[in-house]
Amino acid sequence: MLHWALIFLVVALIAGIFGFGGIASASAGIAQVLFVIFLVLFVVAMVARALRGRTP
């Protein structure tokens, strides 16, 4: 997921350099959404791993 967010970020940067504002903003928005989803899933996985490791 983080890989795709970075790809969309690079696409947004390249599109911005060449003056394609619509494509750049759309790619940047997709990259932001994917990054937030990645962070949420990462935190959930870390909490689940911490709770699974503390078996009484």
C-alpha positions as CSV (number, residue, x, y, z in Angstrom):
1,M,0.0,0.0,0.0
2,L,2.8,2.4,0.8
3,H,4.4,1.5,-2.5
4,W,1.3,2.6,-4.4
5,A,1.1,5.8,-2.4
6,L,4.7,6.6,-3.3
7,I,4.0,5.8,-7.0
8,F,1.1,8.2,-7.0
9,L,3.2,10.9,-5.3
10,V,5.9,10.6,-8.0
11,V,3.2,10.8,-10.7
12,A,1.8,13.9,-9.0
13,L,5.3,15.5,-8.8
14,I,6.1,14.8,-12.5
15,A,2.7,16.0,-13.6
16,G,3.1,19.1,-11.6
17,I,6.5,19.8,-13.1
18,F,5.1,19.5,-16.6
19,G,2.1,21.7,-15.8
20,F,-0.7,19.1,-15.7
21,G,-2.5,20.6,-12.6
22,G,-5.6,18.4,-12.7
23,I,-3.7,15.2,-12.9
24,A,-1.2,16.4,-10.3
25,S,-3.9,17.2,-7.8
26,A,-5.8,14.0,-8.4
27,S,-2.6,11.9,-8.0
28,A,-1.7,13.8,-4.9
29,G,-5.2,13.2,-3.4
30,I,-5.0,9.5,-4.2
31,A,-1.5,9.3,-2.6
32,Q,-2.8,11.0,0.6
33,V,-5.7,8.6,0.9
34,L,-3.5,5.6,0.4
35,F,-1.0,6.8,2.9
36,V,-3.7,7.4,5.5
37,I,-5.1,3.9,4.9
38,F,-1.6,2.5,5.2
39,L,-1.1,4.3,8.5
40,V,-4.4,3.1,9.9
41,L,-3.7,-0.5,8.9
42,F,-0.2,-0.3,10.4
43,V,-1.4,1.0,13.7
44,V,-4.1,-1.7,13.9
45,A,-1.5,-4.4,13.1
46,M,0.8,-3.1,15.8
47,V,-1.9,-3.0,18.4
48,A,-3.1,-6.5,17.4
49,R,0.4,-7.8,17.6
50,A,1.0,-6.2,21.0
51,L,-2.3,-7.6,22.4
52,R,-1.5,-11.1,21.0
53,G,1.9,-11.1,22.6
54,R,0.5,-10.4,26.1
55,T,-1.3,-13.7,26.7
56,P,-1.7,-14.3,30.5
